[in-house]
Amino acid sequence: MEFREFGLILFAERYEECIAFYRDVLQLKVRNVKDTLVSFELPNGYLMVEQGGVGKNQEKLREQNPNVLRFDVQSLNSIMNELEERGVCFSKKNLKFDWGTISVFNDPDGNRIELGEINNTSGSYIKN
């Protein structure tokens, strides 16, 4: 099979808040706007935020949402500082693993988002 790109659809209860979060806080570029959904550009794909999800005031449990949005970055600490200046509160910072480091925060619906900095020497990820 040959796929053109990858897309992720995120159903949101707090739809307007989530749109503002991904657009203004994470500064994802808007690709498309329809009546009940907004698509954002991602490298090699898109994130679609659509009306109709279930929100939580804190991070959703895995039983409620077994997915995590992971954004890998070059410099975890500098991106964390930028996001904190925009009002993001991290629930976990600089969790170290043999393959890299992550920090965790949530979108307005309680969906878990991780920033990841991958170790250059790790063999866990395939590089193109």
N, C-alpha and C positions, 0 to 999 in steps of 0.2 A: 504494500500500500504506500501511496505517496500522499502525505498530508501537507496542506498548504501552510497551516499555522495551528497553534494551540489556543484554545479559549477556555476561560473559567467563568462560570456564572454564579454569582453570589446573590441569593435572595435576601432582601433586607426589609425588616419591619420599620426601622427608623430610616426610611429611604432618603429623605432630603438631607438628614445629618450625615449619612454614609456617603452620599454624592459629594457634599461639601468636604468631608474628610479626605476622600481619595483625591479630589481635585485640588483643594486648597492646602491641606496639611502635607499629604504625601506628594503633591504636585505632579500627579499623573496627567498626561495630556489627554483631553477628551477627544475621542474618535468619532462618536456618534451619539445623538440624542434622539430618543423617541418618547412617546407619551408615558410609558411605564418603565423605561430602562435607559441607562447611560453606559456606553462602552468607553473604556480607557485603554490607551496604548500601553503595551508591555513589550519588552524585547522578545521578538519572535511570536507575538500573540497579543491577546487582549484580556482584560478583566471587565466583565459585564455585571453591573449592579442593577438588579431588577426588583420591583415591588413584590411583596408577598412573603417575606421571611418571618422569622420569630427572633425578636431581640431579647437580650439579657442585659442587666445592669453591670454584670461582672463577666469575666471570661466564661464562655460556654464550656461545659464539661465535654469530654470526648464522646459521651453517649448522645449529647445534643448536637454536636458538630465535630465529626472525626477528622476534619480537614484543617490544615494550617496554611496560611499564605506566607511564603518565604521569599524575601527579597535579599539576594546576595549582593553585597557591596564591597568596594575596595577597602574602605576605612570605616570600620564599625563605629569607633568612638566619635569621629567627626560627624557622621550622619546622625548618631544618637544626640549629639549636642544640638545640631540643627533642628531636629524634631522636638526636642525638649523646649527649645526657644519658641516653637509653634504650638506648644501646649500639650504635647504627647507625654503621658506618664508611663514609664516602663515598669512592669510588674517584676521583671527579672532582668538583670544586667550582666553581661559578660560571662555567660555560662560556657565553660570550656569543655571541649571534647577533643578526641585525638585528631579529628578532621578539621576542626575550626572552632569558632566562638559564635554564640548567638545572644541576642537580647530580645525580650518579649514585650509586646504591648497589644492592645485591643482596639478594634474599630468601634464606632458608636453602638453597634448591635452585639458586641461581645465576642466577635470573631477573633481568634488568635492570629496575630501577625508576628513573624520573626524576622529580624535582620540578621543576616549571617555573613561572617567573614571567613572564607575558606582558607585553610593553610596551604601555602604554595607547595609544600613538601609532601602533603598528604596524597596517598594513592587512592583515596576513597571515591573521588570524583573523576570522571573521565573528562579531559579537556579536549576541545576541538582544535 
